[in-house]
Amino acid sequence: MNRLLAAALLMATPLAFAQKKSSDLKVYFADVEGGQATLFVPSSGENLMVDAGWPGAANADKLVALAKIAGVSKIDNFVITHYHIDHVGGVPELAAKIPVGRFIDHGINRETDDKVTETSYQNYQKMLANGHYAHLTAKPGEILPLTGIHVEVVSADGNVIEKPLAGAGATNSACAASIEKPAENTENDRSVGMMITFGKLRIADLGDLTWNKERMLMCPVNKLGKVDVYIVSHHGFDRSSSPALLNGIAPRVAIMDNGATKGAEAGAWDIVDHSPRLKDLWQLHTAIHTDAAHNSNDSRIANLAGTDAFHYLVLTVHPSGTFAVTNSRTNQTVEYPAH
């Protein structure tokens, strides 16, 4: 473990905040430079890690240090949304540093013509073969066998749920004005997408699901319903986060795992920022490739331009439906009421 890195992460977190026992769910959004690595830690039951960002020892050390802050010594369930290097690339190195119980993915790699993606997939397969891990292939409509949080698969391997989730199914009035885009025909289309429920709060994490696949979930009827928190798909690239999706799910808070020069594209940023119920859009980085009008207020950004101290964001969810987001850089927390 890089001692300086671990010390920096620990210093960024108030001790009471890291150690307090409660009945809450905490969700840690790690800074993996425009990849995804999200750790769900309920107060009881099983934890869930979603992706592990890029390969490299520094990235793995960062995630191990963050797991320690979260009180996690073993990853119970590890979802791989798809096989692009910024999502699965860091998995083997992280699994070598912290025990993992079960891996969950969408099945075989479908983007075999891309050498980097195929290599990332094969490295993951070698790890599965050598590690004696439990393994599950996720399919739309299934409820993952976790305790502590309710996780329903809404997309996987290019397919989506056939029927609306409970409470959803209304006609989506935004479909007519939301342009259609062709399939990308990459692993992004195959992303494992999940609706995660804890108490009264709903979180949508669709991985890097693309615009045309979002439409299958949203048009002509909204199969997902409204959500409280949207983990912005595909780091804020314009190939995801369509008006049909954002007007349909109408999140109250959005959290974007962008990098300094990756994601947070102006078009997608605008769509998220102007969705009908949005109170705050949080970012892991200031996007230095765009302008101030397409970045959140500094207080809502974990890592500012010109600095990168591996700051992260923490979502704290109370069973009552109230929730909060804490910025580890500022140690400031913003509270949101139950809806």
C-alpha positions in Angstrom: 0.0 0.0 0.0 1.2 3.5 -0.9 1.4 5.0 2.6 1.2 8.6 1.4 -1.9 7.8 -0.6 -3.6 6.0 2.3 -2.8 8.9 4.6 -4.1 11.5 2.2 -7.4 9.6 1.9 -7.8 9.1 5.6 -7.0 12.8 6.3 -9.7 13.8 3.8 -12.4 12.0 5.9 -13.7 13.2 9.2 -13.0 10.5 11.8 -16.5 10.5 13.2 -18.0 10.4 9.7 -15.9 7.3 8.9 -16.6 5.4 12.1 -20.2 6.3 13.0 -22.5 3.3 13.3 -26.0 3.7 11.9 -28.8 2.1 9.9 -27.8 4.0 6.8 -26.5 3.0 3.4 -23.3 4.7 2.3 -22.2 4.9 -1.3 -18.6 5.9 -2.0 -17.8 7.3 -5.5 -14.0 6.9 -6.0 -11.9 9.1 -8.2 -10.6 6.8 -10.8 -9.9 9.4 -13.4 -13.0 9.0 -15.5 -13.6 5.3 -15.0 -16.2 4.0 -12.6 -15.7 2.5 -9.1 -18.7 2.8 -6.8 -18.9 1.0 -3.4 -22.3 0.5 -1.8 -22.1 -0.3 2.0 -25.3 -1.0 3.9 -25.2 -1.0 7.7 -26.1 -4.7 7.6 -26.1 -7.2 4.9 -23.8 -7.4 1.9 -21.7 -4.7 0.3 -21.5 -4.2 -3.5 -18.7 -2.8 -5.6 -19.5 -1.7 -9.1 -16.4 -1.7 -11.4 -12.9 -0.8 -10.5 -11.7 1.8 -13.0 -8.4 1.6 -14.9 -5.5 -0.9 -14.3 -2.5 0.2 -12.3 -1.1 -0.2 -8.8 -1.9 3.4 -7.8 -5.6 2.9 -8.7 -5.8 -0.4 -6.8 -4.1 1.2 -3.7 -6.6 4.1 -3.9 -9.6 1.7 -3.9 -8.1 -0.4 -1.0 -7.6 2.7 1.0 -11.2 3.8 0.3 -12.5 0.4 1.3 -10.7 0.8 4.6 -12.4 4.1 5.2 -15.7 2.5 4.4 -15.0 -0.3 6.9 -14.9 -2.9 4.2 -12.3 -5.7 4.4 -14.0 -8.0 1.8 -16.0 -7.2 -1.3 -19.1 -9.4 -1.0 -20.4 -8.7 -4.5 -18.5 -7.2 -7.4 -20.6 -6.1 -10.5 -18.7 -5.6 -13.8 -21.0 -3.5 -15.9 -19.1 -4.2 -19.1 -15.6 -5.0 -20.3 -14.1 -1.6 -21.3 -10.7 -1.0 -19.7 -11.9 2.0 -17.6 -14.4 -0.3 -15.8 -12.9 -3.8 -15.7 -9.2 -3.0 -16.2 -8.5 -2.5 -12.5 -10.4 -5.6 -11.3 -7.6 -8.2 -11.2 -5.2 -5.9 -9.3 -7.9 -4.9 -6.8 -9.0 -8.5 -6.3 -5.3 -9.4 -5.5 -5.3 -6.9 -2.7 -8.8 -7.5 -1.1 -10.9 -10.7 -0.9 -13.9 -10.9 -3.2 -16.9 -13.2 -2.7 -18.8 -13.1 -5.9 -18.5 -11.5 -9.4 -21.5 -10.5 -11.4 -21.3 -9.6 -15.1 -23.4 -9.8 -18.4 -21.7 -12.8 -19.9 -19.1 -13.0 -22.7 -17.4 -10.0 -24.3 -19.2 -8.9 -27.4 -16.6 -6.4 -28.6 -14.0 -8.9 -29.8 -12.6 -6.7 -32.6 -11.2 -4.2 -30.1 -7.9 -5.4 -28.8 -7.8 -3.4 -25.6 -11.3 -4.5 -24.7 -10.6 -8.2 -25.5 -7.4 -8.1 -23.5 -9.2 -6.6 -20.5 -11.9 -9.3 -20.8 -9.3 -12.1 -21.0 -7.4 -10.7 -17.9 -10.7 -10.8 -16.0 -11.4 -14.3 -17.2 -8.0 -15.5 -16.0 -8.6 -14.0 -12.6 -12.0 -15.8 -12.4 -10.4 -19.1 -13.4 -7.7 -18.8 -10.8 -9.5 -17.3 -7.9 -12.2 -19.7 -6.8 -14.8 -17.0 -6.9 -18.6 -17.4 -7.1 -19.9 -16.1 -10.4 -23.3 -14.9 -11.6 -24.4 -13.8 -15.1 -27.0 -11.0 -14.7 -30.1 -10.9 -16.8 -32.7 -8.2 -17.1 -35.6 -8.6 -14.7 -33.6 -10.5 -12.1 -33.2 -9.4 -8.6 -29.6 -9.9 -7.5 -29.3 -12.2 -4.5 -28.0 -9.6 -2.0 -29.0 -8.7 1.5 -29.2 -5.1 2.8 -30.1 -3.5 -0.5 -32.5 -4.3 -3.3 -30.9 -4.5 -6.7 -32.9 -5.2 -9.8 -31.2 -5.7 -13.1 -32.8 -3.5 -15.9 -30.3 -4.1 -18.7 -27.6 -6.6 -19.5 -25.9 -7.9 -22.7 -27.9 -5.6 -24.9 -31.3 -6.6 -23.6 -33.6 -4.6 -21.2 -36.5 -5.5 -19.0 -39.7 -6.3 -20.9 -42.2 -5.0 -18.3 -42.1 -1.8 -16.2 -40.8 -1.9 -12.7 -43.4 -1.6 -9.9 -44.9 1.9 -9.9 -43.5 2.7 -13.4 -45.1 2.3 -16.8 -46.5 5.8 -17.6 -46.2 7.2 -21.1 -43.1 9.2 -21.5 -43.9 12.6 -23.0 -40.3 13.3 -23.7 -39.9 10.6 -26.3 -41.2 12.6 -29.3 -38.6 15.4 -28.8 -35.7 13.1 -27.9 -33.9 12.3 -31.1 -32.9 8.7 -31.9 -29.3 7.6 -32.3 -28.0 4.4 -33.8 -26.6 1.5 -31.8 -23.0 1.9 -30.9 -22.3 -1.8 -31.3 -19.7 -1.8 -28.4 -19.6 -3.1 -24.9 -21.3 0.1 -23.8 -24.6 -1.2 -25.3 -24.2 -4.4 -23.2 -23.8 -2.6 -19.8 -25.4 -4.1 -16.7 -27.9 -1.5 -15.6 -29.4 -1.6 -12.1 -32.1 0.0 -10.1 -30.9 0.0 -6.5 -33.4 0.6 -3.7 -32.7 1.2 0.0 -35.7 2.1 2.2 -37.7 4.7 0.2 -34.8 5.9 -2.0 -34.1 4.7 -5.6 -30.7 4.9 -7.3 -30.2 4.3 -11.0 -26.8 3.0 -12.2 -26.8 2.1 -15.9 -23.1 1.7 -16.4 -22.2 3.2 -19.8 -25.6 2.3 -21.4 -26.0 4.1 -24.6 -28.7 6.5 -26.0 -30.5 3.9 -28.1 -30.6 1.4 -25.3 -32.0 4.0 -22.9 -34.8 4.5 -25.4 -35.8 0.8 -25.0 -36.2 1.5 -21.3 -38.0 4.9 -21.8 -40.2 4.8 -24.9 -43.1 4.7 -25.4 -43.5 4.1 -21.7 -41.1 4.8 -18.8 -40.2 1.3 -17.5 -38.0 2.7 -14.7 -40.1 5.4 -13.1 -38.6 8.3 -11.2 -35.4 8.1 -9.2 -33.8 10.1 -6.4 -30.2 9.7 -7.4 -28.8 9.1 -11.0 -25.3 7.9 -11.3 -24.6 9.7 -14.6 -24.2 7.1 -17.4 -20.9 6.9 -19.4 -19.2 9.7 -17.3 -21.2 12.4 -19.0 -20.5 11.6 -22.7 -23.0 12.7 -25.3 -23.7 9.1 -26.3 -25.8 8.6 -23.1 -28.1 10.6 -20.9 -30.8 11.3 -23.5 -33.7 13.7 -22.8 -36.0 10.7 -22.9 -34.1 9.2 -20.0 -33.6 12.3 -17.9 -37.1 13.6 -18.3 -38.4 10.1 -17.5 -36.4 9.3 -14.4 -36.3 12.9 -13.3 -33.5 12.5 -10.6 -33.3 14.9 -7.7 -29.5 14.5 -7.5 -27.0 13.4 -10.1 -23.4 12.2 -9.5 -21.0 12.2 -12.5 -17.8 10.1 -12.3 -16.0 12.1 -14.9 -12.3 12.8 -15.2 -10.5 16.1 -15.7 -10.4 15.6 -19.5 -12.9 12.7 -19.9 -16.7 12.9 -20.0 -18.8 15.9 -18.8 -19.4 16.8 -22.4 -21.5 20.0 -22.7 -24.5 18.4 -24.4 -24.9 15.6 -21.9 -24.1 18.0 -19.0 -26.9 20.3 -20.1 -29.5 17.6 -20.4 -28.7 16.3 -16.9 -28.5 19.8 -15.4 -31.8 20.8 -16.9 -33.8 17.7 -15.9 -37.1 18.7 -14.3 -36.5 17.8 -10.6 -32.7 18.2 -10.3 -31.4 20.0 -7.2 -27.7 19.3 -7.6 -25.2 17.8 -10.1 -22.1 16.6 -8.4 -18.8 15.8 -10.2 -15.7 13.9 -9.3 -13.6 16.4 -11.3 -13.7 19.9 -12.8 -13.9 19.3 -16.5 -11.0 21.3 -17.8 -11.9 20.7 -21.5 -15.1 22.6 -21.2 -16.2 26.0 -19.8 -17.5 27.2 -16.4 -21.0 27.1 -17.6 -20.7 23.3 -18.0 -19.2 22.6 -14.6 -21.0 22.5 -11.2 -20.2 25.0 -8.4 -16.8 24.2 -6.9 -18.5 23.0 -3.7 -20.1 20.2 -5.7 -16.8 19.0 -7.2 -14.5 16.6 -5.5 -11.3 17.4 -7.4 -10.7 20.9 -8.7 -8.7 21.9 -11.8 -4.9 21.7 -11.2 -5.2 19.5 -8.2 -5.8 15.8 -7.7 -5.6 14.5 -4.2 -7.9 11.5 -4.8 -10.9 13.2 -3.2 -14.2 11.3 -3.4 -17.9 11.8 -2.8 -20.1 9.9 -0.3 -23.8 9.5 -0.6 -25.5 8.7 2.8 -29.0 7.3 2.5 -31.3 7.0 5.5 -34.2 4.4 5.6 -36.7 7.3 5.8 -35.7 8.5 2.3 -33.7 11.5 3.4 -30.2 11.5 2.1 -27.0 13.6 1.9 -23.9 14.0 -0.2 -20.5 14.7 1.4 -17.5 16.1 -0.5 -14.3 14.7 1.0 -12.3 17.6 -0.3 -14.3 20.2 1.8 -15.7 17.8 4.4 -19.0 19.6 3.8 -22.4 17.8 3.6 -25.5 18.8 1.7 -28.8 17.3 3.0 -31.8 16.4 0.9 -35.3 15.8 2.2 -37.4 12.7 1.6 -39.7 13.0 -1.4 
